[in-house]
Amino acid sequence: MRMKSRLPRTAAVCVLITLVAVACSTSPSRSNSKATAQAASAVKSSQPAAARPESAEGSEELAKFFPDGFTVAKEKRGDVDADGDEDVIVVLQDSSDEQAMFKPRTLKVLQRNERGELEESVSNPNAVLCSNCGGMVAEPLLEIQIEPHGFSLYYEGLSRVMWSRTYRFGFSSSKADWILTGIQSGVSDRINGQSCNDELGAEDFGSISLREFDPAELETCSVP
């Protein structure tokens, strides 16, 4: 008899638990909904944004200047020839070569013509230091800076010594090229404290065009 009286009560409890579970699953509380939304937002914000070109048109505009297997390591837009148009400077990395990180990289200057289209003006495969030449920081090319009538390449590196270099170029309309106008360099030994700073001009290294420029061939200040 007791068993008969208990069975309906147990069944009722089971039914009640089931109904509560269904109600909870179909009608979450406001606090749970808010917590879920906040968690989803946190996850989304923690994920890095995918790199995208400025526009599909811009991507297509540049792609024709890249050989197969090359990717853009750096890109800078601005007026580098003082004609009022937006030109483009790009540094290319050979992604098909496993040893590319230890090799010089290509720098291209793309100028706007009278129709507003980009044309390749200079392409130098040795103009930019390798992507692993910065030592502990790996990538040494920190910035391509647009300057009046030209541009500059700014490098930094770190190992036992900290070093920096800036190469400045000015546009020559008569040569239709950019000429190296100055080099600033600094070195500091983190162990013995020795350091040096130097600034060189065309009177020190002669006339060097961007087409001929190779930073590996130019001496800068150093410490013993």
C-alpha positions in Angstrom: 0.0 0.0 0.0 2.8 2.3 0.8 4.4 1.6 -2.5 1.2 2.4 -4.3 1.0 5.8 -2.5 4.6 6.6 -3.2 4.6 5.9 -7.0 2.3 8.7 -8.0 4.2 11.1 -5.9 7.6 10.1 -7.4 6.1 10.3 -10.9 4.8 13.7 -10.1 8.2 14.9 -9.0 9.8 13.5 -12.2 7.2 15.3 -14.3 7.7 18.5 -12.3 11.5 18.3 -12.8 11.1 17.7 -16.5 8.7 20.6 -16.9 11.2 22.9 -15.0 14.1 21.8 -17.2 12.1 22.4 -20.4 11.0 25.8 -19.2 14.6 26.8 -18.3 15.9 25.6 -21.7 13.2 27.5 -23.6 13.0 30.6 -21.5 16.5 31.7 -20.2 16.6 34.4 -17.7 17.7 37.9 -18.6 20.8 37.5 -16.5 21.8 34.3 -18.3 21.1 35.9 -21.7 23.2 38.9 -20.7 26.1 36.7 -19.4 26.0 34.6 -22.6 26.1 37.8 -24.8 29.0 39.2 -22.8 30.9 35.9 -23.1 30.4 35.8 -26.8 31.5 39.4 -27.1 34.7 38.7 -25.1 35.6 35.7 -27.3 35.0 37.8 -30.4 37.1 40.7 -29.1 39.9 38.4 -28.2 40.2 37.1 -31.7 42.6 39.0 -33.9 41.0 40.9 -36.8 41.7 39.5 -40.2 44.1 41.7 -42.2 42.3 43.1 -45.2 43.4 45.3 -48.1 42.2 48.9 -48.1 39.8 48.0 -50.9 39.3 45.3 -53.5 40.3 47.9 -56.1 43.5 48.8 -54.3 44.5 45.1 -53.9 43.9 44.5 -57.6 45.8 47.6 -58.5 48.9 46.4 -56.7 48.7 42.7 -57.5 49.9 43.1 -61.1 53.3 44.4 -59.8 54.1 41.3 -57.7 55.9 38.2 -59.2 54.3 34.9 -58.4 55.3 33.6 -54.9 55.8 37.1 -53.5 53.8 38.8 -50.7 53.7 42.3 -49.4 55.9 42.8 -46.2 55.4 46.5 -46.0 53.3 49.1 -47.9 53.3 52.9 -47.6 51.2 55.3 -49.6 51.9 59.0 -50.1 53.3 61.6 -52.5 57.0 60.7 -52.9 57.7 62.8 -56.0 56.0 66.1 -55.1 53.4 66.1 -57.8 50.3 65.9 -55.6 49.4 62.3 -56.4 49.3 59.3 -54.0 52.2 57.0 -54.9 52.9 53.6 -53.4 56.1 52.1 -51.9 56.0 48.3 -51.3 58.5 45.8 -49.8 58.1 42.3 -51.2 59.0 39.0 -49.5 59.6 35.8 -51.4 57.2 33.4 -49.6 58.2 30.5 -51.9 61.8 30.5 -50.6 62.5 28.9 -47.1 65.7 30.9 -46.8 64.1 34.2 -47.8 64.2 35.6 -44.3 68.0 35.7 -44.5 68.1 37.4 -47.9 67.6 41.1 -49.0 64.1 42.1 -50.1 62.7 43.9 -53.1 61.6 47.5 -52.8 59.3 48.9 -55.5 58.2 52.5 -56.0 54.9 52.9 -58.0 54.1 56.3 -59.3 50.8 57.7 -60.6 50.8 58.7 -64.3 48.7 61.4 -65.9 45.7 59.0 -66.0 46.0 58.3 -62.3 47.2 54.8 -62.9 50.2 53.2 -61.0 53.4 52.6 -63.0 56.5 50.9 -61.7 59.3 53.5 -61.5 62.0 51.6 -59.5 62.4 48.0 -58.5 65.5 47.1 -56.5 65.9 43.5 -55.2 68.6 44.5 -52.7 67.2 47.7 -51.2 65.7 46.3 -48.0 67.5 44.3 -45.3 66.3 40.8 -44.7 63.3 40.1 -42.4 65.5 38.3 -39.9 68.3 40.9 -39.8 67.0 42.6 -36.6 68.4 40.0 -34.3 66.1 39.4 -31.3 63.4 41.6 -32.9 63.7 39.8 -36.2 62.0 42.3 -38.6 64.3 45.4 -38.6 62.3 47.7 -40.9 60.1 49.5 -38.5 58.8 52.3 -40.8 58.7 53.7 -44.3 58.2 57.5 -43.8 56.9 59.7 -46.5 58.8 63.0 -46.5 58.8 66.2 -48.7 60.1 65.2 -52.1 61.0 61.7 -51.0 60.9 59.1 -48.2 63.0 57.4 -45.6 63.6 53.8 -44.4 63.9 53.4 -40.6 65.5 50.3 -39.1 66.2 49.0 -35.6 67.9 45.9 -34.3 68.7 44.2 -31.0 71.3 41.6 -30.0 74.3 42.3 -27.8 74.2 45.8 -29.4 71.2 48.0 -30.0 71.3 49.7 -33.4 69.3 52.0 -35.6 69.6 53.4 -39.1 67.7 55.8 -41.2 68.2 56.1 -45.0 66.7 59.2 -46.6 66.0 59.5 -50.3 65.1 62.6 -52.3 63.4 62.6 -55.7 65.4 63.8 -58.7 63.1 64.7 -61.6 66.1 64.9 -64.0 67.1 61.3 -63.2 63.5 60.0 -62.7 64.9 58.3 -59.6 65.4 58.8 -55.8 68.8 59.7 -54.6 70.3 58.8 -51.2 70.7 62.1 -49.4 71.6 61.0 -45.8 72.2 58.2 -43.4 71.8 58.4 -39.6 73.0 55.6 -37.5 73.5 54.7 -33.8 74.9 51.8 -31.9 75.1 50.9 -28.2 76.8 47.9 -26.7 74.6 46.6 -23.8 77.5 44.8 -22.1 80.4 47.3 -22.0 78.3 50.5 -22.6 80.3 51.7 -25.6 78.2 53.6 -28.2 78.5 55.7 -31.3 76.3 58.0 -33.4 76.9 59.2 -36.9 75.3 61.2 -39.7 76.5 60.9 -43.3 75.7 63.0 -46.4 76.3 62.7 -50.1 79.8 64.1 -49.6 80.6 60.9 -47.6 79.2 58.2 -49.8 78.8 59.9 -53.2 75.8 59.8 -55.5 73.7 56.7 -55.0 70.4 56.2 -56.7 67.6 54.0 -55.3 68.1 51.6 -58.3 71.7 51.1 -57.1 71.2 51.3 -53.4 72.4 48.4 -51.3 72.5 49.0 -47.5 74.9 46.0 -47.0 77.6 47.9 -49.0 77.4 51.1 -46.9 79.4 51.4 -43.7 77.8 53.0 -40.7 79.1 53.6 -37.2 80.1 50.6 -35.1 81.6 49.7 -31.7 84.6 47.4 -31.1 
